[in-house]
Amino acid sequence: MTATATSNPSQGQAAPPGRAARARRRRRIGPFADRQRYQRDIAVAAADLGAAINTDQGVFAGNATAGADAFTGLEAGVIVLALLMAIGCAWGLSRRLAEYR
């Protein structure tokens, strides 16, 4: 066997000791071992979150104004219907009271 055949892990041979040690150290430390990379990832996530919040607030403001326009005549309609209901109740009661006289 040649030297290249013994160091090739794809042929069933063990990985070089340096590579195995690095892999063990990486597993032990975790994915955010590099503090600069961690801070960069947090900054990117915060920027993405800020952009998403701003986009959602814009969508909400647009939908809120469109929804407010949908109820423009609702207040007047409720007042008119309440008055009609009161008139109907008064008329019905006056008819019942007239039956007892």
N, CA and C of each residue as an Amber inpcrd file, in Angstrom:
protein
   303
   0.8180000  -1.1830000   0.0000000   0.0000000   0.0000000   0.0000000
   0.8600000   1.2430000   0.0000000   0.3350000   2.2900000  -0.6440000
   1.0840000   3.5430000  -0.6850000   0.6450000   4.4270000   0.4680000
   1.3530000   5.5080000   0.6520000   1.0500000   6.4280000   1.7530000
  -0.2780000   7.1270000   1.5180000  -0.6330000   7.3850000   0.2590000
  -1.8960000   8.0660000  -0.0040000  -3.0740000   7.1540000   0.2610000
  -2.9050000   5.8640000   0.0610000  -4.0140000   4.9360000   0.2760000
  -4.3060000   4.7620000   1.7570000  -3.2930000   4.8520000   2.6150000
  -3.5240000   4.6590000   4.0450000  -4.1480000   5.8890000   4.6960000
  -3.9850000   7.0690000   4.1180000  -4.5230000   8.2700000   4.7570000
  -5.8800000   8.6810000   4.1800000  -6.4290000   7.9390000   3.2530000
  -7.7050000   8.2870000   2.6380000  -8.8430000   7.6870000   3.4630000
  -9.6540000   8.5100000   4.1450000 -10.7230000   7.9950000   4.9890000
 -11.8380000   7.3210000   4.1940000 -11.9720000   7.6190000   2.9230000
 -13.0470000   7.0170000   2.1530000 -12.7770000   5.5480000   1.8580000
 -11.5510000   5.0970000   2.0630000 -11.2170000   3.6950000   1.8210000
 -11.2550000   2.8940000   3.1250000 -11.9370000   3.3930000   4.1210000
 -12.0830000   2.6510000   5.3590000 -10.9780000   2.8940000   6.3620000
 -10.0440000   3.7390000   6.0740000  -8.9450000   4.0180000   6.9860000
  -9.3650000   5.1080000   7.9730000  -8.7350000   5.1760000   9.1010000
  -9.0120000   6.1790000  10.1180000  -8.5370000   7.5490000   9.6440000
  -9.2360000   8.5870000  10.1060000  -8.8580000   9.9520000   9.7560000
  -7.5760000  10.3210000  10.4800000  -6.8350000  11.2810000   9.9540000
  -5.6120000  11.7190000  10.6400000  -5.9470000  12.2120000  12.0400000
  -5.0420000  12.0310000  13.0020000  -5.3320000  12.4010000  14.3890000
  -5.6740000  13.8760000  14.5660000  -5.0910000  14.7500000  13.7920000
  -5.3850000  16.1820000  13.9120000  -6.8230000  16.4920000  13.5550000
  -7.3300000  15.8600000  12.5130000  -8.7010000  16.1000000  12.0770000
  -9.6930000  15.5900000  13.1200000  -9.4410000  14.4390000  13.6910000
 -10.3300000  13.8750000  14.7150000 -10.3430000  14.7520000  15.9630000
  -9.1780000  15.2720000  16.3330000  -9.1040000  16.1470000  17.5090000
  -9.8920000  17.4360000  17.2700000  -9.7690000  17.9940000  16.0750000
 -10.5340000  19.2100000  15.7590000 -12.0310000  18.9330000  15.7990000
 -12.4540000  17.8000000  15.2820000 -13.8750000  17.4460000  15.2870000
 -14.3830000  17.2830000  16.7120000 -13.6130000  16.6440000  17.5730000
 -14.0220000  16.4870000  18.9750000 -14.1190000  17.8430000  19.6600000
 -13.1380000  18.7120000  19.4110000 -13.1350000  20.0340000  20.0190000
 -14.3440000  20.8420000  19.5370000 -14.6800000  20.7530000  18.2410000
 -15.8210000  21.4650000  17.6820000 -17.1250000  20.9950000  18.3260000
 -17.2500000  19.6860000  18.5210000 -18.4640000  19.1540000  19.1530000
 -18.5540000  19.5960000  20.6120000 -17.4250000  19.6490000  21.2830000
 -17.4150000  20.0130000  22.6980000 -17.7300000  21.5000000  22.8830000
 -17.2030000  22.3520000  22.0260000 -17.3700000  23.7930000  22.1770000
 -18.7460000  24.2380000  21.6920000 -19.2310000  23.7070000  20.6010000
 -20.5390000  24.0780000  20.0820000 -20.4290000  24.9070000  18.8240000
 -21.5570000  25.1990000  18.2170000 -21.5480000  25.8910000  16.9300000
 -21.1480000  27.3610000  17.0190000 -21.2610000  27.9890000  18.2200000
 -20.9460000  29.4060000  18.3330000 -19.6420000  29.6310000  19.0880000
 -18.6500000  28.8010000  18.8220000 -17.3720000  28.9160000  19.5020000
 -16.6430000  30.1870000  19.0910000 -16.7750000  30.5690000  17.8620000
 -16.1130000  31.7650000  17.3650000 -16.9580000  32.9760000  17.7430000
 -16.4820000  33.7720000  18.7060000 -17.2720000  34.8910000  19.2390000
 -17.5970000  35.9160000  18.1670000 -16.6840000  36.2050000  17.2730000
 -16.9490000  37.1790000  16.2130000 -18.0400000  36.6740000  15.2740000
 -17.9800000  35.3980000  14.9360000 -19.0190000  34.8340000  14.0670000
 -20.3690000  34.8590000  14.7770000 -20.3590000  34.5720000  16.0730000
 -21.5870000  34.6000000  16.8640000 -22.1850000  36.0030000  16.8690000
 -21.3510000  37.0180000  17.1290000 -21.8410000  38.3980000  17.1560000
 -22.3440000  38.8180000  15.7810000 -21.6610000  38.3920000  14.7150000
 -22.1120000  38.7210000  13.3680000 -23.4630000  38.0610000  13.0790000
 -23.6160000  36.8090000  13.4780000 -24.8770000  36.1040000  13.2550000
 -26.0220000  36.7480000  14.0290000 -25.7550000  37.1900000  15.2490000
 -26.7800000  37.8670000  16.0460000 -27.1580000  39.2010000  15.4010000
 -26.1730000  39.9470000  14.8960000 -26.4540000  41.2250000  14.2380000
 -27.2880000  41.0170000  12.9840000 -26.9890000  39.9850000  12.2160000
 -27.7660000  39.6900000  11.0070000 -29.1900000  39.3050000  11.3840000
 -29.3350000  38.4740000  12.4120000 -30.6690000  38.0570000  12.8540000
 -31.4660000  39.2500000  13.3670000 -30.8240000  40.1530000  14.0990000
 -31.5110000  41.3390000  14.6070000 -31.9380000  42.2470000  13.4650000
 -31.0870000  42.3910000  12.4610000 -31.4490000  43.2220000  11.3110000
 -32.6130000  42.6010000  10.5420000 -32.5780000  41.2800000  10.3780000
 -33.6810000  40.5960000   9.6980000 -34.9760000  40.7440000  10.4820000
 -34.8960000  40.6300000  11.8010000 -36.0770000  40.7680000  12.6440000
 -36.6210000  42.1920000  12.5770000 -35.7290000  43.1660000  12.6060000
 -36.1570000  44.5660000  12.5030000 -36.8430000  44.8500000  11.1810000
 -36.3020000  44.3200000  10.1020000 -36.9250000  44.5140000   8.7890000
 -38.2870000  43.8440000   8.7300000 -38.4090000  42.6670000   9.3090000
 -39.6910000  41.9600000   9.3160000 -40.7270000  42.7160000  10.1410000
 -40.3160000  43.2670000  11.2660000 -41.2480000  44.0340000  12.1090000
 -41.7170000  45.2770000  11.3660000 -40.7950000  45.9910000  10.7160000
 -41.1840000  47.1910000   9.9710000 -42.1450000  46.8560000   8.8410000
 -41.8920000  45.7630000   8.1380000 -42.7850000  45.3460000   7.0550000
 -44.1720000  45.0180000   7.5990000 -44.2250000  44.2830000   8.6880000
 -45.5150000  43.9170000   9.2790000 -46.2700000  45.1400000   9.7940000
 -45.5640000  46.1070000  10.3540000 -46.2260000  47.3190000  10.8290000
 -46.8190000  48.1140000   9.6680000 -46.1220000  48.1360000   8.5400000
 -46.6630000  48.8110000   7.3590000 -47.9160000  48.1300000   6.8400000
 -47.8840000  46.8080000   6.8090000 -49.0650000  46.0530000   6.3640000
 -50.2240000  46.2760000   7.3260000 -49.9470000  46.2690000   8.6270000
 -51.0010000  46.4860000   9.6120000 -51.6110000  47.8750000   9.4700000
 -50.7800000  48.8920000   9.3020000 -51.2980000  50.2580000   9.1660000
 -52.1930000  50.3740000   7.9380000 -51.7880000  49.7630000   6.8310000
 -52.6170000  49.7980000   5.6240000 -53.9410000  49.0860000   5.8170000
 -53.9200000  47.9400000   6.4540000 -55.1530000  47.1910000   6.6920000
 -56.0490000  47.8890000   7.7060000 -55.4590000  48.5480000   8.6930000
 -56.2570000  49.2430000   9.7030000 -57.0120000  50.4170000   9.0860000
 -56.3600000  51.1760000   8.2140000 -57.0690000  52.2940000   7.5780000
 -58.1390000  51.7920000   6.6150000 -57.8640000  50.6940000   5.9170000
 -58.8820000  50.1300000   5.0180000 -60.0630000  49.6010000   5.8260000
 -59.8060000  49.0190000   6.9700000 -60.8780000  48.5150000   7.8190000
 -61.6940000  49.6340000   8.4330000 -61.0570000  50.7500000   8.7610000
 -61.7850000  51.8800000   9.3310000 -62.7550000  52.4590000   8.3060000
 -62.3670000  52.4640000   7.0560000 -63.2450000  52.9740000   6.0080000
 -64.4560000  52.0750000   5.7950000 -64.3370000  50.8120000   6.1140000
 -65.4420000  49.8700000   5.9110000 -66.5950000  50.1540000   6.8710000
 -66.3370000  50.7830000   8.0140000 -67.3700000  51.0420000   9.0130000
 -67.8180000  52.4960000   9.0270000 -67.6900000  53.1990000   7.9280000
 -68.0080000  54.6190000   7.8910000 -69.4650000  54.8850000   8.2460000
 -70.4180000  54.1990000   7.6260000 -71.8340000  54.4630000   7.8760000
 -72.4420000  53.6130000   8.9640000 -71.6390000  52.8330000   9.6500000
 -72.1650000  51.9130000  10.6530000 -72.8070000  52.6470000  11.8230000
 -72.1960000  53.7070000  12.2890000 -72.7210000  54.4260000  13.4460000
 -74.0900000  55.0200000  13.1470000 -74.2150000  55.6640000  12.0050000
 -75.5040000  56.2470000  11.6320000 -76.5550000  55.1540000  11.4290000
 -76.1740000  54.0450000  10.8380000 -77.1100000  52.9380000  10.6260000
 -77.6220000  52.3580000  11.9310000 -76.7520000  52.2060000  12.9120000
 -77.1560000  51.6740000  14.2080000 -78.1190000  52.6470000  14.8950000
 -77.8480000  53.9290000  14.7890000 -78.7320000  54.9330000  15.4050000
 -80.1170000  54.8800000  14.7740000 -80.1790000  54.8280000  13.4440000
 -81.4700000  54.7770000  12.7480000 -82.2310000  53.5090000  13.1210000
 -81.5520000  52.3810000  13.1220000 -82.2300000  51.1270000  13.4740000
 -82.7010000  51.1260000  14.9240000 -81.9220000  51.7040000  15.8380000
 -82.3370000  51.7820000  17.2430000 -83.5840000  52.6590000  17.3850000
 -83.6470000  53.7630000  16.6420000 -84.8310000  54.6220000  16.6910000
 -86.0480000  53.8990000  16.1260000 -85.8760000  53.1840000  15.0020000
 -86.9980000  52.4130000  14.4360000 -87.4840000  51.3490000  15.4200000
 -86.5550000  50.6990000  16.1020000 -86.9300000  49.6850000  17.0720000
 -87.7050000  50.3100000  18.2380000 -87.2610000  51.4710000  18.7110000
 -87.9640000  52.1520000  19.8060000 -89.3600000  52.5780000  19.3700000
 -89.4920000  53.0800000  18.1470000 -90.8130000  53.4730000  17.6270000
 -91.7180000  52.2490000  17.5010000 -91.1690000  51.1540000  17.0120000
 -91.9510000  49.9140000  16.8890000 -92.4080000  49.3990000  18.2460000
 -91.5500000  49.4540000  19.2440000 -91.9240000  49.0110000  20.5950000
 -93.0180000  49.9090000  21.1720000 -92.8780000  51.2120000  20.9860000
 -93.8960000  52.1560000  21.4940000 -95.2360000  51.9180000  20.7920000
 -95.2200000  51.7050000  19.5060000 -96.4650000  51.4480000  18.7600000
 -97.1120000  50.1490000  19.2380000 -96.3090000  49.0830000  19.3990000
 -96.8490000  47.8050000  19.8730000 -97.4210000  47.8980000  21.2730000
 -96.7440000  48.5990000  22.1670000 -97.2550000  48.7650000  23.5290000
 -98.5280000  49.6010000  23.5440000 -98.5900000  50.6220000  22.7170000
 -99.8100000  51.4530000  22.6890000-100.9980000  50.6300000  22.2130000
-100.8100000  49.7150000  21.2850000-101.9080000  48.8530000  20.8070000
-102.3550000  47.9050000  21.9090000-101.4090000  47.3290000  22.6550000
-101.8030000  46.4320000  23.7510000-102.5290000  47.1870000  24.8460000
-102.0260000  48.3630000  25.1730000-102.6930000  49.1720000  26.1930000
-104.0850000  49.5940000  25.7490000-104.2690000  49.8380000  24.4590000
-105.6000000  50.2250000  23.9350000-106.5740000  49.0640000  24.0680000
-106.1160000  47.8310000  24.0280000-107.0150000  46.6790000  24.1730000
-107.5770000  46.5820000  25.5900000-106.8700000  47.0910000  26.5770000
-107.3110000  46.9980000  27.9630000-108.2440000  48.1430000  28.3500000
-108.4820000  49.1130000  27.5360000-109.3360000  50.2620000  27.8980000
-110.7530000  49.9740000  27.6160000
